Each structure stands twice: as C-alpha cells, then as structure tokens.
C-alpha cells in the first residue's frame, strides 16, 4: 500500500522513476541507480548518481536529497 501511494505521488512530478532513467530533482539532473521500499510508513528511498557518475545521492520524497559520498 505504501508503494502504491508513493508511485502515485512520484508520477505526478513528470519524472519516470525507473532504474536507469534520468530525473530532475530541483535543478539537478540525476540517474536513478536503485529504489527500495521500506515498510515503515515512509516513502520509497531512491539512490541517484549525477550523469557522469562521480557523485551519489539518496532521495526520499518530501524529505529531500542527501549527498552520500
């Protein structure tokens, strides 16, 4: 049920949140590396990289973007 809610919210942004696709988060263009659904009532967690692959980020809808390396 959480995944359904999250997918519904994410599709309204105009981005395609599948592994390998390029999405816009703020002013950044990032590639989706992986997505995992936690069963804790929070939205899905997405691992993203910049287009040249040098920086990694973690994105949680409504919580923001965090650089992880």
PyMOL Python script that loads the backbone (N, CA, C, O; Angstrom):
from pymol import cmd

cmd.read_pdbstr("""\
ATOM      1  N   UNK A   1       0.818  -1.185   0.000  1.00  0.00           N
ATOM      2  CA  UNK A   1       0.000   0.000   0.000  1.00  0.00           C
ATOM      3  C   UNK A   1       0.868   1.257   0.000  1.00  0.00           C
ATOM      4  O   UNK A   1       0.534   2.235  -0.669  1.00  0.00           O
ATOM      5  N   UNK A   2       1.940   1.244   0.717  1.00  0.00           N
ATOM      6  CA  UNK A   2       2.855   2.382   0.736  1.00  0.00           C
ATOM      7  C   UNK A   2       3.436   2.609  -0.654  1.00  0.00           C
ATOM      8  O   UNK A   2       3.511   3.743  -1.127  1.00  0.00           O
ATOM      9  N   UNK A   3       3.846   1.522  -1.305  1.00  0.00           N
ATOM     10  CA  UNK A   3       4.426   1.632  -2.631  1.00  0.00           C
ATOM     11  C   UNK A   3       3.435   2.238  -3.608  1.00  0.00           C
ATOM     12  O   UNK A   3       3.815   3.073  -4.429  1.00  0.00           O
ATOM     13  N   UNK A   4       2.165   1.834  -3.538  1.00  0.00           N
ATOM     14  CA  UNK A   4       1.151   2.395  -4.420  1.00  0.00           C
ATOM     15  C   UNK A   4       1.018   3.897  -4.204  1.00  0.00           C
ATOM     16  O   UNK A   4       0.963   4.657  -5.171  1.00  0.00           O
ATOM     17  N   UNK A   5       0.968   4.326  -2.976  1.00  0.00           N
ATOM     18  CA  UNK A   5       0.856   5.755  -2.657  1.00  0.00           C
ATOM     19  C   UNK A   5       2.069   6.509  -3.189  1.00  0.00           C
ATOM     20  O   UNK A   5       1.929   7.560  -3.814  1.00  0.00           O
ATOM     21  N   UNK A   6       3.264   5.966  -2.936  1.00  0.00           N
ATOM     22  CA  UNK A   6       4.497   6.627  -3.370  1.00  0.00           C
ATOM     23  C   UNK A   6       4.556   6.707  -4.890  1.00  0.00           C
ATOM     24  O   UNK A   6       4.889   7.758  -5.437  1.00  0.00           O
ATOM     25  N   UNK A   7       4.239   5.616  -5.581  1.00  0.00           N
ATOM     26  CA  UNK A   7       4.276   5.644  -7.036  1.00  0.00           C
ATOM     27  C   UNK A   7       3.269   6.645  -7.583  1.00  0.00           C
ATOM     28  O   UNK A   7       3.543   7.311  -8.582  1.00  0.00           O
ATOM     29  N   UNK A   8       2.118   6.760  -6.951  1.00  0.00           N
ATOM     30  CA  UNK A   8       1.119   7.732  -7.388  1.00  0.00           C
ATOM     31  C   UNK A   8       1.657   9.153  -7.230  1.00  0.00           C
ATOM     32  O   UNK A   8       1.489   9.975  -8.131  1.00  0.00           O
ATOM     33  N   UNK A   9       2.288   9.452  -6.121  1.00  0.00           N
ATOM     34  CA  UNK A   9       2.828  10.789  -5.876  1.00  0.00           C
ATOM     35  C   UNK A   9       3.990  11.090  -6.817  1.00  0.00           C
ATOM     36  O   UNK A   9       4.074  12.191  -7.362  1.00  0.00           O
ATOM     37  N   UNK A  10       4.878  10.134  -7.012  1.00  0.00           N
ATOM     38  CA  UNK A  10       6.057  10.361  -7.844  1.00  0.00           C
ATOM     39  C   UNK A  10       5.668  10.572  -9.300  1.00  0.00           C
ATOM     40  O   UNK A  10       6.297  11.385  -9.977  1.00  0.00           O
ATOM     41  N   UNK A  11       4.662   9.878  -9.805  1.00  0.00           N
ATOM     42  CA  UNK A  11       4.289  10.033 -11.209  1.00  0.00           C
ATOM     43  C   UNK A  11       3.713  11.410 -11.505  1.00  0.00           C
ATOM     44  O   UNK A  11       3.708  11.838 -12.660  1.00  0.00           O
ATOM     45  N   UNK A  12       3.231  12.106 -10.493  1.00  0.00           N
ATOM     46  CA  UNK A  12       2.691  13.444 -10.711  1.00  0.00           C
ATOM     47  C   UNK A  12       3.784  14.482 -10.967  1.00  0.00           C
ATOM     48  O   UNK A  12       3.481  15.596 -11.394  1.00  0.00           O
ATOM     49  N   UNK A  13       5.050  14.138 -10.714  1.00  0.00           N
ATOM     50  CA  UNK A  13       6.145  15.076 -10.910  1.00  0.00           C
ATOM     51  C   UNK A  13       6.569  15.190 -12.366  1.00  0.00           C
ATOM     52  O   UNK A  13       7.257  16.144 -12.729  1.00  0.00           O
ATOM     53  N   UNK A  14       6.176  14.243 -13.206  1.00  0.00           N
ATOM     54  CA  UNK A  14       6.590  14.263 -14.601  1.00  0.00           C
ATOM     55  C   UNK A  14       7.871  13.488 -14.845  1.00  0.00           C
ATOM     56  O   UNK A  14       8.302  13.359 -15.991  1.00  0.00           O
ATOM     57  N   UNK A  15       8.488  12.968 -13.792  1.00  0.00           N
ATOM     58  CA  UNK A  15       9.688  12.150 -13.916  1.00  0.00           C
ATOM     59  C   UNK A  15       9.304  10.685 -14.005  1.00  0.00           C
ATOM     60  O   UNK A  15       8.269  10.274 -13.480  1.00  0.00           O
ATOM     61  N   UNK A  16      10.135   9.904 -14.665  1.00  0.00           N
ATOM     62  CA  UNK A  16       9.952   8.459 -14.746  1.00  0.00           C
ATOM     63  C   UNK A  16      10.940   7.824 -13.777  1.00  0.00           C
ATOM     64  O   UNK A  16      12.130   7.765 -14.084  1.00  0.00           O
ATOM     65  N   UNK A  17      10.497   7.352 -12.633  1.00  0.00           N
ATOM     66  CA  UNK A  17      11.352   6.882 -11.549  1.00  0.00           C
ATOM     67  C   UNK A  17      11.677   5.404 -11.663  1.00  0.00           C
ATOM     68  O   UNK A  17      11.488   4.658 -10.703  1.00  0.00           O
ATOM     69  N   UNK A  18      12.164   4.964 -12.820  1.00  0.00           N
ATOM     70  CA  UNK A  18      12.599   3.586 -13.004  1.00  0.00           C
ATOM     71  C   UNK A  18      14.117   3.557 -13.044  1.00  0.00           C
ATOM     72  O   UNK A  18      14.752   4.556 -13.380  1.00  0.00           O
ATOM     73  N   UNK A  19      14.703   2.410 -12.701  1.00  0.00           N
ATOM     74  CA  UNK A  19      16.161   2.271 -12.668  1.00  0.00           C
ATOM     75  C   UNK A  19      16.734   2.544 -14.056  1.00  0.00           C
ATOM     76  O   UNK A  19      16.288   1.966 -15.047  1.00  0.00           O
ATOM     77  N   UNK A  20      17.725   3.430 -14.114  1.00  0.00           N
ATOM     78  CA  UNK A  20      18.377   3.785 -15.364  1.00  0.00           C
ATOM     79  C   UNK A  20      17.847   5.049 -16.008  1.00  0.00           C
ATOM     80  O   UNK A  20      18.481   5.582 -16.919  1.00  0.00           O
ATOM     81  N   UNK A  21      16.702   5.544 -15.561  1.00  0.00           N
ATOM     82  CA  UNK A  21      16.137   6.749 -16.172  1.00  0.00           C
ATOM     83  C   UNK A  21      16.749   8.001 -15.540  1.00  0.00           C
ATOM     84  O   UNK A  21      17.292   7.950 -14.436  1.00  0.00           O
ATOM     85  N   UNK A  22      16.654   9.120 -16.252  1.00  0.00           N
ATOM     86  CA  UNK A  22      17.169  10.401 -15.777  1.00  0.00           C
ATOM     87  C   UNK A  22      15.989  11.221 -15.255  1.00  0.00           C
ATOM     88  O   UNK A  22      14.971  11.366 -15.932  1.00  0.00           O
ATOM     89  N   UNK A  23      16.145  11.756 -14.033  1.00  0.00           N
ATOM     90  CA  UNK A  23      15.089  12.541 -13.389  1.00  0.00           C
ATOM     91  C   UNK A  23      15.644  13.900 -12.983  1.00  0.00           C
ATOM     92  O   UNK A  23      16.854  14.066 -12.827  1.00  0.00           O
ATOM     93  N   UNK A  24      14.751  14.869 -12.814  1.00  0.00           N
ATOM     94  CA  UNK A  24      15.139  16.177 -12.305  1.00  0.00           C
ATOM     95  C   UNK A  24      14.709  16.286 -10.858  1.00  0.00           C
ATOM     96  O   UNK A  24      13.546  16.063 -10.520  1.00  0.00           O
ATOM     97  N   UNK A  25      15.668  16.634 -10.004  1.00  0.00           N
ATOM     98  CA  UNK A  25      15.388  16.903  -8.592  1.00  0.00           C
ATOM     99  C   UNK A  25      15.910  18.306  -8.345  1.00  0.00           C
ATOM    100  O   UNK A  25      17.119  18.533  -8.297  1.00  0.00           O
ATOM    101  N   UNK A  26      14.996  19.238  -8.191  1.00  0.00           N
ATOM    102  CA  UNK A  26      15.404  20.634  -8.091  1.00  0.00           C
ATOM    103  C   UNK A  26      16.014  21.068  -9.407  1.00  0.00           C
ATOM    104  O   UNK A  26      15.368  20.978 -10.451  1.00  0.00           O
ATOM    105  N   UNK A  27      17.251  21.538  -9.368  1.00  0.00           N
ATOM    106  CA  UNK A  27      17.931  21.964 -10.592  1.00  0.00           C
ATOM    107  C   UNK A  27      18.918  20.905 -11.088  1.00  0.00           C
ATOM    108  O   UNK A  27      19.617  21.140 -12.073  1.00  0.00           O
ATOM    109  N   UNK A  28      18.990  19.745 -10.427  1.00  0.00           N
ATOM    110  CA  UNK A  28      19.918  18.681 -10.803  1.00  0.00           C
ATOM    111  C   UNK A  28      19.251  17.664 -11.724  1.00  0.00           C
ATOM    112  O   UNK A  28      18.069  17.357 -11.568  1.00  0.00           O
ATOM    113  N   UNK A  29      20.009  17.147 -12.677  1.00  0.00           N
ATOM    114  CA  UNK A  29      19.581  16.010 -13.483  1.00  0.00           C
ATOM    115  C   UNK A  29      20.380  14.814 -13.001  1.00  0.00           C
ATOM    116  O   UNK A  29      21.609  14.803 -13.065  1.00  0.00           O
ATOM    117  N   UNK A  30      19.661  13.796 -12.512  1.00  0.00           N
ATOM    118  CA  UNK A  30      20.306  12.633 -11.911  1.00  0.00           C
ATOM    119  C   UNK A  30      19.761  11.353 -12.510  1.00  0.00           C
ATOM    120  O   UNK A  30      18.627  11.314 -12.988  1.00  0.00           O
ATOM    121  N   UNK A  31      20.587  10.285 -12.483  1.00  0.00           N
ATOM    122  CA  UNK A  31      20.182   8.975 -12.984  1.00  0.00           C
ATOM    123  C   UNK A  31      19.778   8.093 -11.805  1.00  0.00           C
ATOM    124  O   UNK A  31      20.477   8.051 -10.793  1.00  0.00           O
ATOM    125  N   UNK A  32      18.656   7.389 -11.932  1.00  0.00           N
ATOM    126  CA  UNK A  32      18.167   6.502 -10.880  1.00  0.00           C
ATOM    127  C   UNK A  32      19.008   5.225 -10.899  1.00  0.00           C
ATOM    128  O   UNK A  32      19.038   4.503 -11.895  1.00  0.00           O
ATOM    129  N   UNK A  33      19.695   4.958  -9.776  1.00  0.00           N
ATOM    130  CA  UNK A  33      20.548   3.780  -9.647  1.00  0.00           C
ATOM    131  C   UNK A  33      19.767   2.615  -9.044  1.00  0.00           C
ATOM    132  O   UNK A  33      19.873   1.479  -9.507  1.00  0.00           O
ATOM    133  N   UNK A  34      18.981   2.907  -8.003  1.00  0.00           N
ATOM    134  CA  UNK A  34      18.180   1.864  -7.368  1.00  0.00           C
ATOM    135  C   UNK A  34      17.038   2.504  -6.584  1.00  0.00           C
ATOM    136  O   UNK A  34      17.049   3.700  -6.292  1.00  0.00           O
ATOM    137  N   UNK A  35      16.063   1.679  -6.257  1.00  0.00           N
ATOM    138  CA  UNK A  35      14.927   2.135  -5.448  1.00  0.00           C
ATOM    139  C   UNK A  35      14.583   1.011  -4.488  1.00  0.00           C
ATOM    140  O   UNK A  35      14.578  -0.162  -4.861  1.00  0.00           O
ATOM    141  N   UNK A  36      14.296   1.382  -3.245  1.00  0.00           N
ATOM    142  CA  UNK A  36      13.896   0.361  -2.278  1.00  0.00           C
ATOM    143  C   UNK A  36      12.699   0.862  -1.484  1.00  0.00           C
ATOM    144  O   UNK A  36      12.606   2.036  -1.126  1.00  0.00           O
ATOM    145  N   UNK A  37      11.799  -0.054  -1.227  1.00  0.00           N
ATOM    146  CA  UNK A  37      10.589   0.268  -0.467  1.00  0.00           C
ATOM    147  C   UNK A  37      10.770  -0.225   0.955  1.00  0.00           C
ATOM    148  O   UNK A  37      10.921  -1.424   1.188  1.00  0.00           O
ATOM    149  N   UNK A  38      10.755   0.681   1.890  1.00  0.00           N
ATOM    150  CA  UNK A  38      10.806   0.329   3.311  1.00  0.00           C
ATOM    151  C   UNK A  38       9.371   0.235   3.802  1.00  0.00           C
ATOM    152  O   UNK A  38       8.534   1.066   3.450  1.00  0.00           O
ATOM    153  N   UNK A  39       9.097  -0.736   4.585  1.00  0.00           N
ATOM    154  CA  UNK A  39       7.724  -0.952   5.092  1.00  0.00           C
ATOM    155  C   UNK A  39       7.529  -0.258   6.435  1.00  0.00           C
ATOM    156  O   UNK A  39       6.987  -0.852   7.367  1.00  0.00           O
ATOM    157  N   UNK A  40       7.965   0.990   6.539  1.00  0.00           N
ATOM    158  CA  UNK A  40       7.871   1.707   7.805  1.00  0.00           C
ATOM    159  C   UNK A  40       6.919   2.895   7.740  1.00  0.00           C
ATOM    160  O   UNK A  40       6.901   3.725   8.649  1.00  0.00           O
ATOM    161  N   UNK A  41       6.137   2.983   6.688  1.00  0.00           N
ATOM    162  CA  UNK A  41       5.202   4.089   6.554  1.00  0.00           C
ATOM    163  C   UNK A  41       5.790   5.309   5.870  1.00  0.00           C
ATOM    164  O   UNK A  41       5.085   6.292   5.644  1.00  0.00           O
ATOM    165  N   UNK A  42       7.064   5.259   5.538  1.00  0.00           N
ATOM    166  CA  UNK A  42       7.738   6.360   4.858  1.00  0.00           C
ATOM    167  C   UNK A  42       7.757   6.091   3.352  1.00  0.00           C
ATOM    168  O   UNK A  42       7.550   4.954   2.929  1.00  0.00           O
ATOM    169  N   UNK A  43       8.002   7.127   2.533  1.00  0.00           N
ATOM    170  CA  UNK A  43       8.088   6.919   1.086  1.00  0.00           C
ATOM    171  C   UNK A  43       9.292   6.054   0.701  1.00  0.00           C
ATOM    172  O   UNK A  43      10.180   5.814   1.520  1.00  0.00           O
ATOM    173  N   UNK A  44       9.314   5.593  -0.546  1.00  0.00           N
ATOM    174  CA  UNK A  44      10.434   4.818  -1.064  1.00  0.00           C
ATOM    175  C   UNK A  44      11.716   5.643  -1.022  1.00  0.00           C
ATOM    176  O   UNK A  44      11.672   6.873  -1.020  1.00  0.00           O
ATOM    177  N   UNK A  45      12.861   4.952  -0.988  1.00  0.00           N
ATOM    178  CA  UNK A  45      14.161   5.602  -0.966  1.00  0.00           C
ATOM    179  C   UNK A  45      14.844   5.325  -2.300  1.00  0.00           C
ATOM    180  O   UNK A  45      14.958   4.171  -2.714  1.00  0.00           O
ATOM    181  N   UNK A  46      15.298   6.376  -2.971  1.00  0.00           N
ATOM    182  CA  UNK A  46      15.941   6.253  -4.280  1.00  0.00           C
ATOM    183  C   UNK A  46      17.414   6.615  -4.164  1.00  0.00           C
ATOM    184  O   UNK A  46      17.763   7.624  -3.551  1.00  0.00           O
ATOM    185  N   UNK A  47      18.279   5.793  -4.753  1.00  0.00           N
ATOM    186  CA  UNK A  47      19.696   6.104  -4.844  1.00  0.00           C
ATOM    187  C   UNK A  47      19.940   6.638  -6.248  1.00  0.00           C
ATOM    188  O   UNK A  47      19.581   6.001  -7.238  1.00  0.00           O
ATOM    189  N   UNK A  48      20.563   7.829  -6.325  1.00  0.00           N
ATOM    190  CA  UNK A  48      20.755   8.528  -7.592  1.00  0.00           C
ATOM    191  C   UNK A  48      22.229   8.861  -7.787  1.00  0.00           C
ATOM    192  O   UNK A  48      22.971   8.996  -6.814  1.00  0.00           O
ATOM    193  N   UNK A  49      22.654   8.995  -9.044  1.00  0.00           N
ATOM    194  CA  UNK A  49      24.002   9.464  -9.351  1.00  0.00           C
ATOM    195  C   UNK A  49      23.894  10.610 -10.343  1.00  0.00           C
ATOM    196  O   UNK A  49      22.922  10.713 -11.092  1.00  0.00           O
ATOM    197  N   UNK A  50      24.922  11.484 -10.336  1.00  0.00           N
ATOM    198  CA  UNK A  50      24.925  12.513 -11.367  1.00  0.00           C
ATOM    199  C   UNK A  50      25.251  11.850 -12.700  1.00  0.00           C
ATOM    200  O   UNK A  50      25.634  10.680 -12.729  1.00  0.00           O
ATOM    201  N   UNK A  51      25.104  12.574 -13.791  1.00  0.00           N
ATOM    202  CA  UNK A  51      25.195  11.964 -15.112  1.00  0.00           C
ATOM    203  C   UNK A  51      26.586  11.425 -15.442  1.00  0.00           C
ATOM    204  O   UNK A  51      26.700  10.490 -16.235  1.00  0.00           O
ATOM    205  N   UNK A  52      27.641  11.982 -14.861  1.00  0.00           N
ATOM    206  CA  UNK A  52      28.974  11.431 -15.125  1.00  0.00           C
ATOM    207  C   UNK A  52      29.392  10.388 -14.085  1.00  0.00           C
ATOM    208  O   UNK A  52      30.491   9.840 -14.176  1.00  0.00           O
ATOM    209  N   UNK A  53      28.541  10.107 -13.107  1.00  0.00           N
ATOM    210  CA  UNK A  53      28.759   9.023 -12.157  1.00  0.00           C
ATOM    211  C   UNK A  53      29.731   9.305 -11.036  1.00  0.00           C
ATOM    212  O   UNK A  53      30.185   8.369 -10.378  1.00  0.00           O
ATOM    213  N   UNK A  54      30.070  10.560 -10.792  1.00  0.00           N
ATOM    214  CA  UNK A  54      31.054  10.874  -9.759  1.00  0.00           C
ATOM    215  C   UNK A  54      30.445  11.144  -8.391  1.00  0.00           C
ATOM    216  O   UNK A  54      31.148  11.039  -7.386  1.00  0.00           O
ATOM    217  N   UNK A  55      29.184  11.482  -8.320  1.00  0.00           N
ATOM    218  CA  UNK A  55      28.536  11.791  -7.039  1.00  0.00           C
ATOM    219  C   UNK A  55      27.284  10.938  -6.873  1.00  0.00           C
ATOM    220  O   UNK A  55      26.545  10.708  -7.831  1.00  0.00           O
ATOM    221  N   UNK A  56      27.051  10.467  -5.635  1.00  0.00           N
ATOM    222  CA  UNK A  56      25.864   9.674  -5.334  1.00  0.00           C
ATOM    223  C   UNK A  56      24.989  10.430  -4.345  1.00  0.00           C
ATOM    224  O   UNK A  56      25.478  11.138  -3.465  1.00  0.00           O
ATOM    225  N   UNK A  57      23.682  10.260  -4.513  1.00  0.00           N
ATOM    226  CA  UNK A  57      22.701  10.933  -3.666  1.00  0.00           C
ATOM    227  C   UNK A  57      21.640   9.937  -3.227  1.00  0.00           C
ATOM    228  O   UNK A  57      21.425   8.913  -3.874  1.00  0.00           O
ATOM    229  N   UNK A  58      20.981  10.251  -2.119  1.00  0.00           N
ATOM    230  CA  UNK A  58      19.825   9.495  -1.669  1.00  0.00           C
ATOM    231  C   UNK A  58      18.649  10.465  -1.629  1.00  0.00           C
ATOM    232  O   UNK A  58      18.749  11.548  -1.051  1.00  0.00           O
ATOM    233  N   UNK A  59      17.540  10.074  -2.244  1.00  0.00           N
ATOM    234  CA  UNK A  59      16.367  10.933  -2.326  1.00  0.00           C
ATOM    235  C   UNK A  59      15.173  10.237  -1.701  1.00  0.00           C
ATOM    236  O   UNK A  59      14.847   9.103  -2.050  1.00  0.00           O
ATOM    237  N   UNK A  60      14.524  10.930  -0.771  1.00  0.00           N
ATOM    238  CA  UNK A  60      13.280  10.465  -0.169  1.00  0.00           C
ATOM    239  C   UNK A  60      12.240  11.555  -0.429  1.00  0.00           C
ATOM    240  O   UNK A  60      12.400  12.680   0.045  1.00  0.00           O
ATOM    241  N   UNK A  61      11.169  11.239  -1.181  1.00  0.00           N
ATOM    242  CA  UNK A  61      10.145  12.250  -1.446  1.00  0.00           C
ATOM    243  C   UNK A  61       9.639  12.908  -0.160  1.00  0.00           C
ATOM    244  O   UNK A  61       9.378  12.226   0.832  1.00  0.00           O
ATOM    245  N   UNK A  62       9.507  14.198  -0.184  1.00  0.00           N
ATOM    246  CA  UNK A  62       9.048  15.041   0.920  1.00  0.00           C
ATOM    247  C   UNK A  62      10.084  15.220   2.022  1.00  0.00           C
ATOM    248  O   UNK A  62       9.871  16.020   2.933  1.00  0.00           O
ATOM    249  N   UNK A  63      11.209  14.490   1.965  1.00  0.00           N
ATOM    250  CA  UNK A  63      12.279  14.646   2.962  1.00  0.00           C
ATOM    251  C   UNK A  63      13.527  15.257   2.359  1.00  0.00           C
ATOM    252  O   UNK A  63      14.349  15.815   3.085  1.00  0.00           O
ATOM    253  N   UNK A  64      13.687  15.165   1.046  1.00  0.00           N
ATOM    254  CA  UNK A  64      14.784  15.829   0.399  1.00  0.00           C
ATOM    255  C   UNK A  64      15.880  14.946  -0.153  1.00  0.00           C
ATOM    256  O   UNK A  64      15.790  13.718  -0.145  1.00  0.00           O
ATOM    257  N   UNK A  65      16.918  15.608  -0.630  1.00  0.00           N
ATOM    258  CA  UNK A  65      18.048  14.986  -1.298  1.00  0.00           C
ATOM    259  C   UNK A  65      19.265  15.109  -0.391  1.00  0.00           C
ATOM    260  O   UNK A  65      19.526  16.177   0.163  1.00  0.00           O
ATOM    261  N   UNK A  66      20.016  14.005  -0.238  1.00  0.00           N
ATOM    262  CA  UNK A  66      21.212  13.993   0.603  1.00  0.00           C
ATOM    263  C   UNK A  66      22.350  13.392  -0.195  1.00  0.00           C
ATOM    264  O   UNK A  66      22.197  12.328  -0.795  1.00  0.00           O
ATOM    265  N   UNK A  67      23.505  14.072  -0.208  1.00  0.00           N
ATOM    266  CA  UNK A  67      24.680  13.533  -0.874  1.00  0.00           C
ATOM    267  C   UNK A  67      25.293  12.471   0.033  1.00  0.00           C
ATOM    268  O   UNK A  67      25.487  12.721   1.223  1.00  0.00           O
ATOM    269  N   UNK A  68      25.599  11.291  -0.502  1.00  0.00           N
ATOM    270  CA  UNK A  68      26.102  10.192   0.332  1.00  0.00           C
ATOM    271  C   UNK A  68      27.563   9.855   0.066  1.00  0.00           C
ATOM    272  O   UNK A  68      28.078   8.915   0.672  1.00  0.00           O
ATOM    273  N   UNK A  69      28.254  10.576  -0.811  1.00  0.00           N
ATOM    274  CA  UNK A  69      29.702  10.368  -0.939  1.00  0.00           C
ATOM    275  C   UNK A  69      30.389  11.665  -1.215  1.00  0.00           C
ATOM    276  O   UNK A  69      31.612  11.697  -1.355  1.00  0.00           O
TER     277      UNK A  69
END
""", "prot")
cmd.dss("prot")
cmd.show_as("cartoon", "prot")
cmd.util.cbc("prot")
cmd.orient("prot")
